[in-house]
């Protein structure tokens, strides 16, 4: 027997006034989770970097799971952001905040008190100095050595590193070999000071089934504390500058990070399963 599920696509962290920017995320509302294979099948059919699945749990609280087209992941910022926007815009939350119980604990999305967007509370993700790998350097297609390399606390079950390069142009020029990165089982956050923002980044995640993610919330859980300490600022402007750009602001506080931005809805409809 088939069922129809409400479905939405949201462009998280879109640049205001610029259509077709930000990171597309699918949001599926359901009364109970389907099987893991069915959830993965839906995410694969959607063919977005992430699809969020929500099940009501308590007043203003939902159980939230995230799937790429290949795997279930432990944390996804932009799909959480999208889920929060849908819950709040559809009037499903009685208050101004939607809360989500996830593999990464309790997360929350609220209406931004300082603008017409949203604010999301996520855990900070730690990092520590690491040595540069010649193999990863070649796979990233960089034309100069990085200023610094850090190992990032594992999420998505894959090895993560953050590579800091000299300027925004170096981030733009990177031409990664995704097959090599996949073989090295490593996801890379590539970052530098920004020309018109505090910092810029790109995120390559072939080890998690996504070659290059447009605007990555979880990556900013590491970028925010790094750049906050380096620039001695508590609220920073950020841009992710890959083929599909996006913009947000970040505000680290203790072991948490707030991400702020816009989440325009691109479509809504139904999925039949």
N, C-alpha and C positions, 0 to 999 in steps of 0.2 A: 504493500500500500504506500503510495507516494505522499510526501508532505511538502508544504510550501513554507519556506522560511524567509522572514524579512531580511533583505540584504542591502547594504549601502557601500559606496566607495567614497572615501574622503581623501583629500590631498593635504596631508599633515605638513605643517611648517611651510606652506606656500608663501611666496613673496607677494605681499599685498599689491593688487593692481596688475599682476602678471599671471595670466592663466597658464595652465599646464606646467606649473612649478610645484615644488613640494614632493612629498613621498606618498604615492597612492597606497592606501590600505583598505582591505575589505573588512567589513563588520557584519557578522551574522548573529541574529538574535534567535534564541531557541529556549524551550522550556527545560530541556535536559540534553546533555551531550550525546551525540551519536557515537558510534564506535570510532576508535582512533583511525582505522583505515578509511572510514567515511569522511572524517574531518580532513585527513590528509588529501583524500581525493578531491574534496571541494576546493581546498587551497591550491592544489595542482591545477584544477580546472580554471580557477580565477587567474592563475599565473601572475600574481602580484608578489612582491617580496615578502609580504606578510598578510595573513588573514586572521582576524580576531574573532573568537567565538565566545559569546556571553550567555550565561545562565543566571537568572535571578537567584539570590541567596538570602537576602534580608532587605529591610528598607534601605534604599540607596546603596546597596552592596550587591555586586555581581561576582560570580566566579568567572575568571577570564583565562583563556588559553590562546596561544599563538602558534601558527603553523606557516612555515615557508612552503614552497611547492615540493620540498624534499623532506623536511624534518619538523618536529615540534621543538620549539626553542624555550629557553629559560627566562628570557627577558626581551621584550620588544617595545621600545619607546613610542615610535610613531603610530603603531597600531593601537596602543593604549590611549594615546592622544586622540586618535580617530574614534575609538569606542566611547571615550568620555564626551566628545562633542556630540555624537549621535544620541547618547542617553540624555544629555542635558537639552538638546534641541527638540527631541521628541517628547519632552515632558515626563520621562520615565522616572526621574529623580524628583523627590519632593523638595529637597534643598538645593543649594548652589554647588554641591560637590558630589561627584560620583566616585565610589570607592570600589576597588577591585582586589579580590583575593587571587593570588597568582603563585607560580613557582618561585617568584622573587619576593614573596611577602605581600603586604597590603600596599597598594598604589592608589593614587587619587588624582582626579582631574577636576578643576574648578573653573568657573568663569573668571577671567582676569579682571581684577578690580581696577587696573590702570589702563584698560583698553577694551576692544571688542573681541579679543581672542580668548585663549584658554591658558591656564597654568597647570603644569603637571608635576607631581612630586614623585621622584624616583630615588632609589639608593645610589650613592656614589660607588664607583667601581675603581678599586685601587690599582696601582702600577708601581713598578720598581725598575731601576736601571738594568739594562741588558746589553749584551755584545751584539755588534752588527754581524749579520750572516751574509757572506758573499753570495750564497745561493738566493736568499731573499732579495738582496740588492739587485741582482740580475733580473729576478722575476718581476720586481716592481717597475723596471724600466726607468730608473732614475738616472739623470745625467751628472749627478754630483753626490758626494757622500752626505749622509744625514748629519745634523748637528747632535742628535741624541736618539737613542733607541730604548724603549721600555717594554718589559713584559707586562701584560694586562691580566688581571685576575680572570680566570676562565669563565666564559659564559657561552651558551650554545654548545658546550661540550668541545669546542675547538680551541686551539692555541691562538691567542691574540697578541699582537704587538702594536705599539704606537711609535711611529717614526716621525721625528720633527726635522723639517728641512728649513732652508734659509728664508724663503719668501713665497708669496702666493704663486708667482710664475712657475716655480719648481713643482708645486702641487699640480698645477694645470698641465704641465708638460709630461707628467708621469704617464707611461704607456705600459701598464702591467700585462704580464703573460698569465692569464687566469688559470690555464692548465698547469703551469709550474707552481703557482700558489696553491692550487688544489692538491697537487702532489706533495707539497711541503706541509699540507694540513694546517695552514696558517691564514688567519684573517688580519688585515692591516688597516689601522687608522693612520692616515697620512695627513700631517697638519703643519701649518706655518702661520706667522703673523699675517693679518689681512691688510689689503690696500685700503678698503673702505669699511672694514669691520675689525673687531679686536683680533679675531683669528678665523682661519678658513680650514676646511678639511675635505678629504674624500675618504670613502670607506669601501674596501674591497673584501668580500666575504665568500669566496668560492668554497671554503671549507664548510660553510653552512648552506650551500646551495644557491647563493646569490653572488654573481660576479662583482657588480658594483651597485651598492644601495644608494638611492638618491639623497635622502636626509635621514640620518640614523640617530634616533633618540638615545639608544644604549651607548653609542660611541661618545656622546656628549656627557655621559655620566663619568667618563674619564677625562675628556677634554676640558670640562668645566673646572675641576679642581686644579688641573695642571696649569691652565692659562690664568686662573685667578691668582695662584701663587706667583707665577712668573711676572704678571703685569700688575700685581697688587691692586686688584679690583674685585669687588664683590658682585657686580652685575656686568655681564659682558655681552657684546653683540657677536653673533657667529653666522657664518655662511658655509654651506656645503656646496662645492663648486664643480661637481661632476657634470655629465651631459644633461641632467635634469636638476637644476639648482634649487635651493631653498634657503630660508632664513629663520633664525630664532634668537632668543636671548636666553642666557643661562645665569643662574644664581646659586652657587654652591653654599651650603650652610651645614657645617659639621659633617656628618656622614650621609647627608641627603643632598640632592640637587633638584632645583626647580627649573623646568624648561618652559618657556613662554613663546607663543606664536599663534598663527592662524590655522584654521582647519576647514576650508571651504568644502562643501559637499559637491561631488561630481555627478553621482547618480544614486537613485534608489530603485528598488524593485523587489523581486522574489527569486529565490532559488528553489527549484523543484528537485527533491531527492527521494 
